């Protein structure tokens, strides 16, 4: 009776632990929506029920509890395996998998009620649970080889050792108190396995998030590249077709002695050229970055009657076309923000070539934060452009102290 009391206490502790683990995995399923967590939650819940059933059998010796124990054991094993496969392969559930349920029930009925041999029932239960636990360990081992996950390796060894430990029960049960040692070992395996599963799931979630972030960054980079190509095409069409057509019309009107109409066409031609330069400045392709920036700043000063100054090197190191476009667009967006919000009288743009980086500074003497919202959408666009080049942006502003934007991109080939 005393040995039964110790054994029941140990089994009760195991049931409590597995119930808590079932709740944890159910919470992870609610939070992340991965069906593998739901499978693990079900397997731990069945494992707890299995321990309750065997405890009831120890007390009452009624075969019905042993039958339920056998069924719960088979269900636990299959759910553990299915959750592991689902986690590693994302295999969808199919109705044909349900055939395992009647097989488990029929075998449990046959072993308990027809054979009338508890040793055979216990041995079959131990072998079935051991086989599926070993199989689960193999699934995690293969997943570790595919992903290099340390958590998957811990789970693989845990389930492999646990599967071998299940085979001890037919040998240890005749020894009496050794059964309690086996139950305690089960508790250790359960805690390690559940902790490894939770950590593996969280790690996989972080890796998936990182992968999606990388894909989003790549997509943004491709969209920006496509946008620049489309701008280049439209600017070229405006210059080659609309510009030449308007030029021809202006010449015809001049020859026909209609200066007022020619002047209107001339203004339209100037506007088309301005739009073309905004879309894609021809100087950037023809003369390079520094002349394009100088022209952009000078044009900004004339257009908005602001004292605009540009400071840059006489020569620039060779930069990728995307880097030149990104720097040009950053200054263009920063100057647009100055015109819209700063109420500035002067603006300074500086381009510096450092040993390891290209530094771009735009600062004004405007109102700063007072009545001037941060251009969050514009800053986001700038940062996205520079992120593709491993660059970054820093903004410094204060009420009445103007606005300073500093963009930096590394000169390394890796960037």
C-alpha positions in Angstrom: 0.0 0.0 0.0 2.9 2.3 0.8 4.5 1.6 -2.6 1.2 2.4 -4.2 1.0 5.7 -2.3 4.5 6.7 -3.5 3.7 5.6 -7.1 0.4 7.5 -7.1 2.1 10.6 -5.8 4.7 10.4 -8.6 2.0 9.8 -11.2 0.0 12.7 -9.9 3.0 15.0 -10.1 3.5 13.9 -13.7 -0.1 14.5 -14.5 0.0 18.0 -13.1 3.2 18.9 -15.1 1.8 17.5 -18.4 -1.5 19.4 -17.8 0.4 22.7 -17.4 2.4 21.9 -20.5 -0.8 21.2 -22.4 -2.1 24.7 -21.4 1.1 26.4 -22.4 1.1 24.8 -25.8 -2.6 25.6 -26.2 -1.8 29.3 -25.4 1.0 29.2 -28.0 -1.4 27.9 -30.6 -3.9 30.7 -29.8 -1.1 33.2 -30.1 0.7 32.0 -33.2 -1.9 29.8 -34.9 0.5 26.9 -35.7 -1.3 23.6 -35.8 1.8 21.8 -34.4 1.2 23.6 -31.0 -2.4 22.3 -31.0 -1.1 18.8 -31.6 1.4 19.0 -28.8 -1.3 20.5 -26.5 -3.6 17.5 -27.3 -0.8 15.0 -26.8 0.2 16.4 -23.4 -3.5 16.5 -22.4 -3.9 12.8 -23.4 -0.7 11.9 -21.6 -2.1 13.5 -18.4 -5.3 11.5 -18.9 -3.2 8.4 -19.4 -1.5 8.9 -16.0 -4.9 9.4 -14.4 -6.3 6.2 -15.9 -3.3 4.1 -14.8 -3.6 5.6 -11.3 -7.2 4.6 -11.2 -6.3 1.1 -12.3 -3.7 0.8 -9.6 -6.3 1.7 -7.0 -9.3 -0.2 -8.3 -7.8 -2.9 -10.5 -10.8 -2.5 -12.8 -9.8 -3.4 -16.4 -11.8 -0.5 -17.8 -9.2 1.9 -16.5 -6.5 -0.1 -18.1 -8.4 -0.1 -21.4 -8.6 3.7 -21.3 -4.9 3.9 -20.4 -4.1 1.8 -23.5 -6.3 4.1 -25.7 -4.8 7.3 -24.3 -1.3 5.9 -24.7 -1.8 5.2 -28.4 -3.4 8.6 -28.9 -0.6 10.4 -27.1 2.0 8.7 -29.3 0.3 9.5 -32.6 -0.4 13.1 -31.6 3.2 13.6 -30.6 4.4 12.2 -33.9 1.9 14.2 -36.0 2.8 17.4 -34.2 6.5 16.9 -34.9 5.9 16.1 -38.6 3.5 19.1 -38.9 6.1 21.4 -37.3 9.0 20.3 -39.6 7.1 19.8 -42.9 3.7 21.6 -42.5 1.9 18.5 -43.7 -1.9 19.2 -43.9 -4.3 16.9 -42.0 -6.1 14.3 -44.1 -9.1 12.3 -43.2 -7.4 9.0 -43.9 -5.3 9.6 -40.8 -8.4 9.0 -38.7 -8.2 5.2 -39.4 -5.6 5.1 -36.6 -8.4 5.8 -34.0 -10.3 2.5 -34.5 -7.1 0.6 -34.7 -6.0 1.9 -31.3 -9.4 1.2 -29.7 -9.6 -2.4 -31.2 -6.1 -3.3 -30.1 -6.6 -1.9 -26.6 -9.9 -3.9 -26.3 -8.2 -7.1 -27.6 -5.2 -6.7 -25.3 -7.2 -6.0 -22.1 -10.5 -7.9 -22.5 -9.7 -10.9 -24.8 -6.1 -11.7 -23.9 -6.6 -11.2 -20.2 -2.9 -10.7 -19.9 -1.7 -7.5 -18.2 1.9 -8.2 -19.1 1.1 -8.3 -22.8 -1.1 -5.2 -22.5 1.7 -3.3 -20.8 4.3 -4.6 -23.1 2.3 -3.6 -26.2 1.6 -0.2 -24.8 5.3 0.3 -24.0 6.5 -0.9 -27.4 4.0 1.3 -29.3 4.8 4.4 -27.2 8.5 3.7 -27.6 8.4 3.2 -31.3 6.5 6.4 -32.0 8.6 8.4 -29.5 11.8 7.2 -31.3 10.2 8.1 -34.6 9.5 11.6 -33.2 13.1 11.9 -32.2 14.1 11.0 -35.7 11.8 13.7 -37.1 13.5 16.3 -34.9 16.9 15.0 -35.8 16.2 15.4 -39.5 14.8 18.8 -38.9 18.1 19.7 -37.0 20.1 18.6 -40.0 18.0 20.7 -42.3 18.0 23.9 -40.3 20.9 23.6 -37.9 18.6 24.3 -34.9 20.2 23.5 -31.5 16.7 23.2 -30.0 15.8 20.5 -32.5 19.0 18.6 -31.6 18.0 18.7 -27.9 14.5 17.5 -28.7 15.9 14.7 -30.9 18.1 13.4 -28.1 15.3 13.8 -25.6 12.8 11.8 -27.6 15.4 9.2 -28.5 16.4 8.6 -24.9 12.7 8.8 -23.8 11.8 6.2 -26.4 14.4 3.8 -25.1 13.3 4.5 -21.5 9.7 3.4 -22.4 11.0 -0.1 -22.9 12.3 -0.2 -19.3 8.8 -0.6 -17.9 8.3 -4.3 -18.6 11.7 -4.9 -16.9 11.4 -2.5 -14.0 7.9 -3.1 -12.9 8.7 -6.5 -11.1 11.3 -4.6 -9.1 8.8 -2.5 -7.3 10.3 0.9 -6.3 12.3 1.1 -9.5 9.0 2.1 -11.1 9.1 5.4 -9.2 12.5 6.1 -10.5 11.2 5.4 -14.0 8.3 7.8 -13.4 10.7 10.5 -12.2 12.7 10.0 -15.3 9.6 10.5 -17.3 9.0 13.8 -15.5 12.5 15.0 -16.5 11.9 14.0 -20.1 8.6 15.7 -20.2 9.9 19.0 -18.9 13.0 19.0 -21.2 10.9 18.0 -24.2 8.2 20.6 -23.6 10.7 23.3 -22.9 12.6 22.4 -26.1 9.3 22.5 -28.1 8.4 26.0 -26.8 11.9 27.4 -27.4 12.0 25.8 -30.9 8.6 27.3 -31.8 9.7 30.7 -30.6 13.0 30.4 -32.5 11.2 29.3 -35.6 8.8 32.3 -35.2 11.7 34.7 -35.0 13.4 33.1 -38.0 10.2 33.3 -40.0 9.7 37.0 -39.0 13.3 37.7 -40.0 12.8 35.9 -43.4 9.6 37.9 -44.0 11.4 41.1 -43.1 14.2 40.3 -45.5 11.7 39.5 -48.3 9.9 42.8 -47.6 13.2 44.7 -47.8 14.1 42.9 -51.1 10.6 43.7 -52.4 11.0 47.4 -51.4 14.4 47.5 -53.1 12.9 46.0 -56.3 10.0 48.5 -56.2 12.3 51.4 -55.8 14.4 50.2 -58.7 11.3 49.7 -60.8 10.1 53.2 -59.8 13.4 54.7 -61.0 13.3 52.9 -64.2 9.7 54.0 -64.8 10.7 57.6 -64.0 13.6 57.4 -66.4 11.3 56.1 -69.2 8.7 58.8 -68.6 11.3 61.5 -68.5 12.9 60.3 -71.7 9.5 60.2 -73.4 8.7 63.7 -72.2 12.1 64.9 -73.6 12.1 63.0 -76.8 8.5 63.2 -77.8 6.6 66.0 -76.0 9.6 68.2 -75.7 10.6 67.9 -79.4 6.9 68.3 -80.5 6.5 71.5 -78.4 9.8 72.8 -79.7 8.7 72.3 -83.3 5.3 74.0 -82.5 7.2 77.0 -81.0 9.4 77.3 -84.0 6.4 77.2 -86.3 4.6 79.9 -84.3 7.7 82.1 -84.3 8.0 81.8 -88.1 4.3 82.6 -88.4 4.7 85.8 -86.5 2.7 84.7 -83.5 4.9 85.6 -80.5 2.2 85.4 -77.8 1.3 81.8 -78.8 5.0 80.9 -79.1 5.5 82.3 -75.6 2.7 80.1 -74.2 4.2 77.1 -75.9 7.6 78.0 -74.5 6.2 78.1 -71.0 4.6 74.7 -71.6 8.0 73.5 -72.9 9.7 74.8 -69.8 7.2 73.0 -67.6 7.7 69.7 -69.4 11.4 70.0 -68.9 10.9 70.8 -65.2 8.7 67.7 -64.8 11.2 65.6 -66.7 14.0 66.8 -64.4 11.9 66.0 -61.3 11.3 62.6 -62.6 14.8 61.9 -63.6 17.4 64.6 -63.9 19.3 64.3 -67.2 22.4 65.8 -65.5 22.6 62.7 -63.2 23.1 60.4 -66.2 25.1 62.9 -68.2 27.4 64.6 -65.7 27.3 62.6 -62.5 26.2 63.2 -58.9 28.0 66.4 -57.8 26.9 68.6 -60.8 23.3 67.2 -60.4 23.2 68.1 -56.7 24.6 71.5 -57.4 22.0 72.1 -60.1 19.2 70.8 -57.8 20.2 73.1 -54.9 20.7 76.2 -57.2 17.3 75.6 -58.8 15.7 75.2 -55.4 17.1 78.5 -54.2 15.8 80.3 -57.3 12.4 78.7 -57.3 11.7 79.3 -53.6 13.8 82.4 -53.1 15.8 80.8 -50.4 19.5 81.3 -49.8 20.6 77.8 -50.8 24.3 76.7 -50.7 25.9 73.4 -51.8 29.2 72.2 -50.6 30.7 69.2 -52.2 34.0 67.7 -53.4 35.4 68.5 -56.8 35.6 64.8 -57.7 33.7 61.8 -56.4 34.8 58.2 -56.1 33.0 55.8 -58.4 29.7 54.9 -56.9 27.0 52.4 -58.0 24.2 54.0 -59.9 21.7 53.1 -57.2 23.8 54.9 -54.6 23.9 58.1 -56.7 20.1 57.9 -57.2 19.5 57.3 -53.5 21.6 60.3 -52.5 19.9 62.5 -55.1 16.5 61.5 -53.9 17.3 62.0 -50.3 18.3 65.6 -51.0 15.3 66.1 -53.2 12.9 64.9 -50.5 14.7 66.9 -47.8 14.5 70.1 -49.9 10.8 69.4 -50.6 10.2 69.2 -46.8 12.1 72.5 -46.3 9.9 74.2 -48.9 6.7 72.8 -47.4 7.3 73.2 -43.6 10.4 75.0 -42.6 9.7 78.7 -43.4 13.5 78.9 -43.7 15.6 81.7 -45.1 18.7 79.6 -45.8 19.4 76.0 -46.4 22.8 74.3 -46.6 23.5 71.0 -48.4 26.9 69.3 -47.9 28.3 66.2 -49.5 31.4 64.8 -47.8 33.6 61.9 -48.9 35.1 60.1 -45.9 37.5 57.2 -45.9 34.7 54.7 -45.1 31.5 56.5 -45.9 29.7 59.1 -47.9 28.0 61.6 -45.6 25.2 63.9 -46.8 23.9 66.8 -44.6 20.8 69.0 -45.2 20.2 71.8 -42.6 18.0 74.9 -42.5 17.4 77.8 -40.2 13.6 77.4 -40.1 11.1 76.9 -37.3 12.3 73.4 -36.4 9.7 71.4 -34.6 7.5 74.4 -33.8 4.5 74.0 -36.1 6.5 71.5 -38.3 5.6 67.8 -38.2 8.3 65.3 -38.8 8.0 64.1 -42.4 7.5 60.5 -41.4 6.5 59.2 -44.8 9.3 61.1 -46.5 11.8 59.8 -43.9 10.6 56.3 -44.3 11.2 56.5 -48.1 14.7 57.9 -47.5 15.5 55.2 -45.0 14.2 52.5 -47.3 16.4 53.7 -50.1 19.5 53.9 -47.8 18.8 50.6 -46.1 19.4 48.8 -49.4 22.9 50.4 -49.3 23.4 49.6 -45.5 23.0 53.3 -44.8 21.0 55.2 -42.2 19.5 58.6 -41.4 19.8 60.8 -38.4 17.5 63.8 -37.7 18.2 66.6 -35.3 15.6 69.3 -34.7 14.2 71.5 -31.9 11.7 74.4 -31.8 13.2 77.5 -33.4 16.5 75.7 -34.0 16.0 74.6 -37.5 16.1 71.1 -38.9 19.2 68.9 -39.7 19.2 65.7 -41.6 22.3 63.6 -41.9 22.4 60.5 -44.3 25.3 58.1 -44.4 26.1 55.2 -46.7 29.3 53.1 -46.3 31.8 53.0 -49.2 32.6 49.3 -48.7 31.9 46.9 -51.5 29.7 44.8 -49.2 27.3 47.7 -48.9 
